[in-house]
Structures are given as C-alpha cells and as structure tokens.
Amino acid sequence: MHAGILEKIMEIQSGRAPHAVMVVVVATSDSTPQSPGARMLVMANGGTVGTVGGGAIEKLAVDHAGHMLVRSVNTDYKQFDMSGIELKSGSGKATGMVCGGTMSLYFERIAPPDRFIVYGCGHIGGILTPLASQCGFHVIVVDHRTDMTSRERFSEPVEIHCTLPPDHAGQFPMQPADSIVIMTHNHQFDAAVLGNLLKRVTTETMPRYIGMIGSARKVMITLEKLEKEGISKAILDRIHTPIGLKIGGGSPAEIAVSVMAEILAVKYAFLNTGCVVSMRSAATVLAES
C-alpha cells in the first residue's frame, strides 16, 4: 500500500483530518490501466493519494467517492467498462476509455466513529443518549450533576464527563463530523456552552451539527447576543435552533426522537432536499426579530 495512504488514514482515524474514501481495484478483465490491489484515497477536498488508473476511470471514482462523503455512505461497489460502450447487463458504467476491459472498484469510507456530544442529561437528554448510541454514534454526555451522570442511568455505552457544561465546551476538541446537542437545565448554561463552542470554530472547522433547545424568544435573544459578541452570522445561521424536526409531538420522548431524526437527516444530507422539514432556522429567527 502507498505509504502516503497509511499516513493519511492514521490522521483521519485520530480526528486530525477530514473523512475520506478508499478506492480499491478488486477485479479486472482484459486490458485495464491498473491491476487488482491498486488503491487510491479520495479526500473530502477532492485530492487523492495513490491511483486506480488515471484518466476517466479515476475521475469517475473520485466523483463517486465525493457523493459517498456527502451522503455518509460507508461502502459501495462499482463496475466500469473500458470498451467504449455500456455493459449490456447494465451492471457497469461506460468510461469513454478504449482499453477494452472492465474494472471493478470497491469504495469504503474512512472515518473515526461519529461522535454525539450532549450537554445536559435531564429528561430529554436521558432519552436521546441511548437513541444516539443505538444509531452508531460514540456518545459523550456532559453534566455537572452527579445524579444525572451516574453510570447506572445508562443502558448503552457512553463516555461520561461530570463537569460544568460551559467549562467543558471551552476546551473540548471538536471534530468536523461531531454532532453536538445543547439542552442543559439552565438557559444561561445553554447560551454559555454555545458561545464557548462557537468562539473556537470557523465555517471550515465547524462540526457537522450543533443544536440548541429553546423557545423562539430564547433563541432570538441568545443569537443576537452572540452576534454582538463577534460570532459571524454565517456561523450562527448554521445552528439548529429551535431544535428538531417538525413531527408534531411535544413530550420528552417525542422531542428526543425529533432531534435524533434531524441529526441523521443532516448526516445523510437529506435535510435541505425537501425530504424533511426542520424547525425554524437561526436565520429565520433573526430575520423575524
């Protein structure tokens, strides 16, 4: 394997680099530009390490890897035809190349476990935590109340941080694929957590999802205050608040489900495609104030 690929994978799995997709040539027939075993790593910015043959086949592989990253697809398999025509079976895709053979590629997303960080482990947070764990997230709960962070409260594996949420938010090393939910028992804590997180991010380094629970008025006051403190509107507009999808229910369990659904919709890039409807965005709240 290309030494640069191994180095990059180590960076990704430690959270020091964005997710990528490994492309592996798994089968070939007749004449092809690469043999089985050839590998290429496709980064989120479109850059590559290694090669699966160059030219049109490589561009198609890079494009497909980019689609997988946007949709958080973990694995895929594609067969490509290099005879200049579509495969009659419809199982392959024409490349425009005339090598004469076929090439099968396996795609695998390289990423550390997606982290789910919840600030506040009260009624809603206590229900949301096992949901996130069952959806495959590495769950981190943050609450300074010892009764709320007792290990006995959690049936699923979680990482517990028993500390003041605003203090934790001021030091926590965020990653681009993180999903962060703010729902402490104290409105001032919520605002402080959000502010401490946002003061340390840019539009490029911001986690995939940051959501804060609250009424429209609380949201408006909090966001306006943060904007006056120097947080850019471009970052504030990406905060999901009020939090959750519009499903109609209002019990703690229903709110937890709506929040989890919104996080998954963001993860799989379905939120802004008309497939699902979120609560009002930060931009809408500010515009109406």
VOPA-592061 format. One record per residue (C-alpha): x negated, y negated, z; residue number from 1. Coordinates in Angstrom, 1 decimal. Layout:
<pts>
{X X	Y Y	Z Z	zafi NUM}
...
</pts>
This chain:
<pts>
{X 0.0	Y 0.0	Z 0.0	zafi 1}
{X -1.1	Y -3.5	Z -0.8	zafi 2}
{X -2.9	Y -4.9	Z 2.3	zafi 3}
{X -1.0	Y -8.2	Z 2.0	zafi 4}
{X 2.3	Y -6.4	Z 2.2	zafi 5}
{X 1.4	Y -4.8	Z 5.5	zafi 6}
{X 0.3	Y -8.1	Z 7.0	zafi 7}
{X 3.5	Y -9.8	Z 5.9	zafi 8}
{X 5.7	Y -7.0	Z 7.3	zafi 9}
{X 3.9	Y -7.4	Z 10.7	zafi 10}
{X 4.6	Y -11.2	Z 10.6	zafi 11}
{X 8.3	Y -10.6	Z 9.7	zafi 12}
{X 8.9	Y -8.0	Z 12.4	zafi 13}
{X 7.3	Y -10.2	Z 15.1	zafi 14}
{X 9.6	Y -13.1	Z 14.1	zafi 15}
{X 6.8	Y -15.2	Z 12.7	zafi 16}
{X 8.1	Y -15.1	Z 9.1	zafi 17}
{X 11.5	Y -15.0	Z 7.4	zafi 18}
{X 13.1	Y -11.8	Z 6.3	zafi 19}
{X 12.0	Y -10.2	Z 3.0	zafi 20}
{X 12.9	Y -7.2	Z 0.8	zafi 21}
{X 10.6	Y -4.3	Z 0.0	zafi 22}
{X 11.0	Y -3.0	Z -3.6	zafi 23}
{X 9.6	Y 0.4	Z -4.3	zafi 24}
{X 9.4	Y 2.3	Z -7.6	zafi 25}
{X 10.8	Y 5.7	Z -6.7	zafi 26}
{X 11.2	Y 7.3	Z -10.2	zafi 27}
{X 10.3	Y 6.7	Z -13.8	zafi 28}
{X 10.8	Y 8.4	Z -17.1	zafi 29}
{X 8.8	Y 8.0	Z -20.3	zafi 30}
{X 6.8	Y 4.8	Z -20.7	zafi 31}
{X 7.0	Y 2.2	Z -17.9	zafi 32}
{X 4.8	Y -0.6	Z -16.6	zafi 33}
{X 4.3	Y 1.0	Z -13.1	zafi 34}
{X 4.3	Y 4.5	Z -11.6	zafi 35}
{X 6.3	Y 5.8	Z -8.6	zafi 36}
{X 5.0	Y 4.4	Z -5.4	zafi 37}
{X 4.3	Y 0.9	Z -6.6	zafi 38}
{X 5.6	Y -1.7	Z -4.2	zafi 39}
{X 6.5	Y -5.4	Z -4.1	zafi 40}
{X 7.6	Y -7.5	Z -1.2	zafi 41}
{X 10.0	Y -10.3	Z -2.1	zafi 42}
{X 10.1	Y -13.2	Z 0.4	zafi 43}
{X 13.0	Y -15.5	Z 1.2	zafi 44}
{X 11.5	Y -18.3	Z -0.9	zafi 45}
{X 11.2	Y -16.1	Z -3.9	zafi 46}
{X 7.4	Y -15.5	Z -3.5	zafi 47}
{X 6.1	Y -12.0	Z -4.0	zafi 48}
{X 3.3	Y -9.8	Z -2.8	zafi 49}
{X 2.4	Y -6.8	Z -4.9	zafi 50}
{X 4.1	Y -5.9	Z -8.2	zafi 51}
{X 6.6	Y -3.4	Z -9.8	zafi 52}
{X 5.5	Y -4.1	Z -13.3	zafi 53}
{X 5.8	Y -7.8	Z -14.0	zafi 54}
{X 7.9	Y -9.4	Z -16.8	zafi 55}
{X 11.7	Y -8.9	Z -17.0	zafi 56}
{X 11.8	Y -5.9	Z -14.7	zafi 57}
{X 10.1	Y -7.9	Z -11.9	zafi 58}
{X 12.4	Y -10.9	Z -12.4	zafi 59}
{X 15.5	Y -8.7	Z -12.1	zafi 60}
{X 14.1	Y -7.1	Z -9.0	zafi 61}
{X 13.3	Y -10.5	Z -7.4	zafi 62}
{X 16.8	Y -11.8	Z -8.2	zafi 63}
{X 18.5	Y -8.7	Z -6.7	zafi 64}
{X 16.3	Y -8.9	Z -3.6	zafi 65}
{X 17.3	Y -12.6	Z -3.2	zafi 66}
{X 21.0	Y -11.5	Z -3.4	zafi 67}
{X 20.4	Y -8.9	Z -0.7	zafi 68}
{X 18.8	Y -11.5	Z 1.6	zafi 69}
{X 21.8	Y -13.9	Z 1.2	zafi 70}
{X 24.3	Y -11.1	Z 2.0	zafi 71}
{X 22.2	Y -9.4	Z 4.6	zafi 72}
{X 22.4	Y -6.1	Z 2.7	zafi 73}
{X 20.0	Y -3.6	Z 4.2	zafi 74}
{X 19.3	Y -1.1	Z 1.4	zafi 75}
{X 20.1	Y -0.7	Z -2.3	zafi 76}
{X 19.1	Y 1.4	Z -5.3	zafi 77}
{X 19.0	Y 0.3	Z -9.0	zafi 78}
{X 18.0	Y 2.0	Z -12.2	zafi 79}
{X 16.7	Y -0.1	Z -15.1	zafi 80}
{X 16.5	Y 0.7	Z -18.8	zafi 81}
{X 13.5	Y -0.5	Z -20.8	zafi 82}
{X 14.5	Y 0.8	Z -24.2	zafi 83}
{X 16.2	Y -2.4	Z -25.1	zafi 84}
{X 19.7	Y -1.0	Z -24.7	zafi 85}
{X 22.1	Y -0.4	Z -21.8	zafi 86}
{X 22.1	Y 3.2	Z -20.4	zafi 87}
{X 25.1	Y 5.0	Z -21.8	zafi 88}
{X 26.0	Y 6.2	Z -18.3	zafi 89}
{X 26.4	Y 2.7	Z -17.1	zafi 90}
{X 24.1	Y 3.5	Z -14.1	zafi 91}
{X 21.3	Y 1.3	Z -15.3	zafi 92}
{X 20.7	Y -2.3	Z -16.4	zafi 93}
{X 19.0	Y -3.3	Z -19.6	zafi 94}
{X 15.9	Y -5.4	Z -19.1	zafi 95}
{X 15.2	Y -6.6	Z -22.6	zafi 96}
{X 11.8	Y -4.7	Z -22.4	zafi 97}
{X 10.9	Y -2.2	Z -25.0	zafi 98}
{X 8.6	Y 0.1	Z -23.1	zafi 99}
{X 11.0	Y 2.9	Z -23.8	zafi 100}
{X 11.5	Y 4.4	Z -20.4	zafi 101}
{X 13.6	Y 3.9	Z -17.3	zafi 102}
{X 12.6	Y 2.8	Z -13.8	zafi 103}
{X 14.4	Y 3.4	Z -10.5	zafi 104}
{X 13.9	Y 0.9	Z -7.7	zafi 105}
{X 14.7	Y 1.3	Z -4.0	zafi 106}
{X 15.3	Y -2.0	Z -2.1	zafi 107}
{X 15.0	Y -2.3	Z 1.7	zafi 108}
{X 15.4	Y -5.5	Z 3.7	zafi 109}
{X 12.6	Y -6.0	Z 6.2	zafi 110}
{X 13.6	Y -7.9	Z 9.3	zafi 111}
{X 13.4	Y -7.7	Z 13.1	zafi 112}
{X 16.6	Y -6.8	Z 14.9	zafi 113}
{X 19.1	Y -9.7	Z 14.6	zafi 114}
{X 19.3	Y -11.4	Z 18.0	zafi 115}
{X 22.5	Y -12.6	Z 19.6	zafi 116}
{X 22.0	Y -15.1	Z 22.4	zafi 117}
{X 25.0	Y -16.1	Z 24.6	zafi 118}
{X 24.7	Y -18.9	Z 27.1	zafi 119}
{X 27.3	Y -18.3	Z 29.8	zafi 120}
{X 28.6	Y -14.9	Z 30.7	zafi 121}
{X 32.1	Y -15.6	Z 32.0	zafi 122}
{X 35.4	Y -14.2	Z 30.8	zafi 123}
{X 34.8	Y -14.7	Z 27.0	zafi 124}
{X 31.0	Y -14.1	Z 27.2	zafi 125}
{X 31.5	Y -10.9	Z 29.1	zafi 126}
{X 33.8	Y -9.5	Z 26.3	zafi 127}
{X 31.6	Y -10.9	Z 23.5	zafi 128}
{X 28.4	Y -9.3	Z 24.7	zafi 129}
{X 29.4	Y -5.6	Z 24.1	zafi 130}
{X 31.0	Y -6.6	Z 20.8	zafi 131}
{X 27.7	Y -8.0	Z 19.6	zafi 132}
{X 25.8	Y -5.0	Z 20.8	zafi 133}
{X 28.1	Y -2.6	Z 19.0	zafi 134}
{X 27.7	Y -4.7	Z 15.8	zafi 135}
{X 24.0	Y -4.0	Z 15.9	zafi 136}
{X 22.6	Y -7.2	Z 17.5	zafi 137}
{X 19.9	Y -7.3	Z 20.1	zafi 138}
{X 21.8	Y -9.1	Z 22.8	zafi 139}
{X 20.3	Y -11.7	Z 25.2	zafi 140}
{X 22.6	Y -13.1	Z 27.9	zafi 141}
{X 21.7	Y -16.3	Z 29.8	zafi 142}
{X 23.4	Y -17.4	Z 33.1	zafi 143}
{X 22.1	Y -18.6	Z 36.4	zafi 144}
{X 24.9	Y -16.9	Z 38.4	zafi 145}
{X 23.7	Y -13.6	Z 39.8	zafi 146}
{X 27.2	Y -12.1	Z 39.9	zafi 147}
{X 27.6	Y -12.8	Z 36.2	zafi 148}
{X 24.2	Y -11.3	Z 35.3	zafi 149}
{X 24.4	Y -8.2	Z 37.4	zafi 150}
{X 23.3	Y -5.2	Z 35.3	zafi 151}
{X 26.5	Y -3.3	Z 36.4	zafi 152}
{X 28.6	Y -5.7	Z 34.3	zafi 153}
{X 27.2	Y -4.5	Z 31.0	zafi 154}
{X 28.1	Y -1.1	Z 29.5	zafi 155}
{X 25.8	Y -1.8	Z 26.4	zafi 156}
{X 22.1	Y -2.5	Z 26.4	zafi 157}
{X 21.4	Y -6.2	Z 27.0	zafi 158}
{X 18.4	Y -8.4	Z 27.8	zafi 159}
{X 19.4	Y -10.5	Z 30.9	zafi 160}
{X 17.9	Y -13.9	Z 31.7	zafi 161}
{X 19.1	Y -15.1	Z 35.1	zafi 162}
{X 18.2	Y -18.8	Z 34.8	zafi 163}
{X 19.8	Y -22.2	Z 34.2	zafi 164}
{X 21.0	Y -22.2	Z 30.6	zafi 165}
{X 19.7	Y -25.7	Z 29.8	zafi 166}
{X 16.2	Y -24.8	Z 31.1	zafi 167}
{X 16.2	Y -21.6	Z 29.1	zafi 168}
{X 17.4	Y -23.5	Z 25.9	zafi 169}
{X 14.5	Y -25.9	Z 26.2	zafi 170}
{X 11.9	Y -23.2	Z 26.0	zafi 171}
{X 13.5	Y -20.3	Z 24.1	zafi 172}
{X 11.5	Y -19.4	Z 20.9	zafi 173}
{X 14.3	Y -19.4	Z 18.3	zafi 174}
{X 14.1	Y -17.4	Z 15.0	zafi 175}
{X 15.9	Y -18.1	Z 11.7	zafi 176}
{X 18.1	Y -15.0	Z 12.0	zafi 177}
{X 19.3	Y -15.8	Z 15.5	zafi 178}
{X 23.0	Y -16.2	Z 16.4	zafi 179}
{X 23.5	Y -18.4	Z 19.4	zafi 180}
{X 26.7	Y -18.9	Z 21.3	zafi 181}
{X 27.2	Y -21.6	Z 24.0	zafi 182}
{X 30.0	Y -21.0	Z 26.4	zafi 183}
{X 28.9	Y -21.7	Z 30.0	zafi 184}
{X 31.3	Y -22.5	Z 32.8	zafi 185}
{X 30.2	Y -26.2	Z 32.8	zafi 186}
{X 30.8	Y -28.7	Z 29.9	zafi 187}
{X 27.7	Y -30.6	Z 30.8	zafi 188}
{X 25.6	Y -27.4	Z 30.7	zafi 189}
{X 27.0	Y -26.7	Z 27.2	zafi 190}
{X 26.0	Y -30.2	Z 25.9	zafi 191}
{X 22.6	Y -29.9	Z 27.5	zafi 192}
{X 22.0	Y -26.4	Z 26.0	zafi 193}
{X 23.0	Y -27.6	Z 22.6	zafi 194}
{X 20.8	Y -30.7	Z 22.9	zafi 195}
{X 17.8	Y -28.8	Z 24.1	zafi 196}
{X 18.1	Y -26.3	Z 21.2	zafi 197}
{X 18.6	Y -28.9	Z 18.5	zafi 198}
{X 15.7	Y -31.2	Z 19.6	zafi 199}
{X 13.4	Y -28.4	Z 18.6	zafi 200}
{X 14.7	Y -27.4	Z 15.2	zafi 201}
{X 14.7	Y -28.8	Z 11.6	zafi 202}
{X 17.1	Y -28.0	Z 8.8	zafi 203}
{X 14.5	Y -25.4	Z 7.7	zafi 204}
{X 13.9	Y -23.7	Z 11.1	zafi 205}
{X 17.4	Y -23.8	Z 12.4	zafi 206}
{X 18.9	Y -20.4	Z 13.5	zafi 207}
{X 21.5	Y -18.9	Z 11.2	zafi 208}
{X 24.3	Y -19.6	Z 13.6	zafi 209}
{X 24.7	Y -21.9	Z 16.6	zafi 210}
{X 28.2	Y -22.2	Z 18.0	zafi 211}
{X 29.7	Y -24.1	Z 21.0	zafi 212}
{X 33.0	Y -23.6	Z 22.6	zafi 213}
{X 35.2	Y -26.6	Z 23.4	zafi 214}
{X 38.2	Y -28.7	Z 22.6	zafi 215}
{X 38.2	Y -31.2	Z 19.7	zafi 216}
{X 37.7	Y -34.1	Z 22.1	zafi 217}
{X 34.8	Y -32.4	Z 23.9	zafi 218}
{X 33.2	Y -31.5	Z 20.6	zafi 219}
{X 33.6	Y -35.1	Z 19.3	zafi 220}
{X 32.0	Y -36.6	Z 22.5	zafi 221}
{X 29.1	Y -34.2	Z 22.6	zafi 222}
{X 28.2	Y -34.5	Z 18.9	zafi 223}
{X 28.4	Y -38.3	Z 18.9	zafi 224}
{X 26.2	Y -38.4	Z 22.0	zafi 225}
{X 23.6	Y -36.1	Z 20.3	zafi 226}
{X 23.6	Y -38.2	Z 17.1	zafi 227}
{X 22.9	Y -41.3	Z 19.2	zafi 228}
{X 20.0	Y -39.4	Z 20.8	zafi 229}
{X 18.4	Y -38.9	Z 17.4	zafi 230}
{X 19.7	Y -35.5	Z 16.2	zafi 231}
{X 20.3	Y -35.8	Z 12.5	zafi 232}
{X 23.8	Y -35.5	Z 11.1	zafi 233}
{X 22.5	Y -32.8	Z 8.7	zafi 234}
{X 21.7	Y -30.6	Z 11.7	zafi 235}
{X 24.9	Y -31.5	Z 13.6	zafi 236}
{X 27.0	Y -30.6	Z 10.6	zafi 237}
{X 25.8	Y -27.0	Z 10.8	zafi 238}
{X 27.0	Y -26.5	Z 14.4	zafi 239}
{X 30.1	Y -24.2	Z 14.5	zafi 240}
{X 32.3	Y -26.1	Z 16.9	zafi 241}
{X 35.2	Y -25.7	Z 17.8	zafi 242}
{X 34.0	Y -22.1	Z 17.6	zafi 243}
{X 35.5	Y -19.0	Z 15.9	zafi 244}
{X 37.8	Y -18.1	Z 13.0	zafi 245}
{X 41.4	Y -19.1	Z 12.8	zafi 246}
{X 43.2	Y -15.9	Z 13.9	zafi 247}
{X 46.0	Y -17.5	Z 16.0	zafi 248}
{X 45.3	Y -15.9	Z 19.4	zafi 249}
{X 44.0	Y -17.7	Z 22.5	zafi 250}
{X 43.3	Y -15.0	Z 25.1	zafi 251}
{X 39.6	Y -14.5	Z 26.2	zafi 252}
{X 39.5	Y -11.2	Z 24.2	zafi 253}
{X 41.1	Y -12.8	Z 21.1	zafi 254}
{X 38.6	Y -15.7	Z 21.3	zafi 255}
{X 35.7	Y -13.3	Z 21.6	zafi 256}
{X 36.9	Y -11.4	Z 18.5	zafi 257}
{X 37.3	Y -14.6	Z 16.5	zafi 258}
{X 33.8	Y -15.7	Z 17.5	zafi 259}
{X 32.2	Y -12.4	Z 16.6	zafi 260}
{X 34.1	Y -12.4	Z 13.3	zafi 261}
{X 32.8	Y -15.9	Z 12.5	zafi 262}
{X 29.2	Y -14.8	Z 13.3	zafi 263}
{X 29.5	Y -11.8	Z 11.0	zafi 264}
{X 31.1	Y -13.9	Z 8.2	zafi 265}
{X 28.0	Y -16.2	Z 8.4	zafi 266}
{X 25.6	Y -13.3	Z 8.5	zafi 267}
{X 27.1	Y -11.8	Z 5.4	zafi 268}
{X 27.6	Y -15.2	Z 3.6	zafi 269}
{X 31.4	Y -14.9	Z 3.5	zafi 270}
{X 32.3	Y -18.0	Z 5.4	zafi 271}
{X 32.3	Y -20.5	Z 2.6	zafi 272}
{X 33.6	Y -18.3	Z -0.2	zafi 273}
{X 37.3	Y -18.7	Z 0.6	zafi 274}
{X 37.5	Y -15.3	Z 2.2	zafi 275}
{X 37.8	Y -16.5	Z 5.7	zafi 276}
{X 38.9	Y -19.7	Z 7.4	zafi 277}
{X 36.8	Y -21.2	Z 10.3	zafi 278}
{X 37.8	Y -23.7	Z 12.9	zafi 279}
{X 37.1	Y -27.4	Z 12.1	zafi 280}
{X 33.5	Y -28.1	Z 11.3	zafi 281}
{X 31.4	Y -30.6	Z 13.1	zafi 282}
{X 31.5	Y -32.8	Z 10.0	zafi 283}
{X 35.3	Y -32.9	Z 10.1	zafi 284}
{X 35.4	Y -33.7	Z 13.8	zafi 285}
{X 33.0	Y -36.6	Z 13.4	zafi 286}
{X 34.9	Y -37.9	Z 10.3	zafi 287}
{X 38.2	Y -38.0	Z 12.3	zafi 288}
{X 36.8	Y -39.8	Z 15.3	zafi 289}
</pts>
